[in-house]
Amino acid sequence: MGVNIDPRLSALLRDDASYQYTSDELDAIEAIDPEMALRLDRVQFLAGQNRAPEHSDLAVDSEQVALAVDEARRILSRDGGDIELVAVEGRTVRVRMKGACVGCPNSVMDLRNVVERLVRARAPGVSEVVNVF
């Protein structure tokens, strides 16, 4: 099953969850997908609040991961999506995208640009967030 994502949008989005989009970049994203631009803007704001210092040698705080996933759940639920924290294994966080996120072409982008961004901002040491089925 192929995912149909507007190639103009794909060209504007970054794989790096710590990337900070500029106002001009958010405006360009908004012209293509207003909901994605709103999510990115909101999650950048939330990630910036009380940002934990970045240290890859720190143990991952599972409680902070759970709080960040819950924060992402509130964002995703606005469109009928949901997410479940499955496990924290070393520096990898495993989640399960649920609800409207299942089969949604934007779920891959939401995982990187919303969920991973929040988790990595709140829980230093997390290297990646992956979706498990």
Steps between C-alpha positions, in 0.01 A plus 500: 500500500662825386483818700392803300676799650525820302860505372515877564427431868753216518765733361437751780497258795818396678580155641690657789258526791710773660480726194339840566284620211519869417191715457554499124521121494184468709324742263603286201377185677175676590436582133502125428367346823364747760443226761861378478628857534286551808625175653861589432461847645327368810747220560799734454349724764432211737843346443662832578327531836707352781735338249727258676871531424614264225732227626531175313674334795208551739265219589161551338236609751200275427267730693595797281452284190150405619413866563624600153303219332191612690559855376527366144178303555313822572627653176420192289156457655383825342484310171377170646847352542646330803833362615607247760839474671609139452851496647817690570790280395834662560494825303215388272135577576245265349148630446188377324310747284127435532163642406495717189883481487475141376523517123522880493765624256599772748568255784865452398552876499311537829720233658818691407382858519263482796562193716877465467555873531306514829656185643856603418441849643361365828718192545867561419682193382220369278648424160185403311128436522368210294149379424431132568199310377 
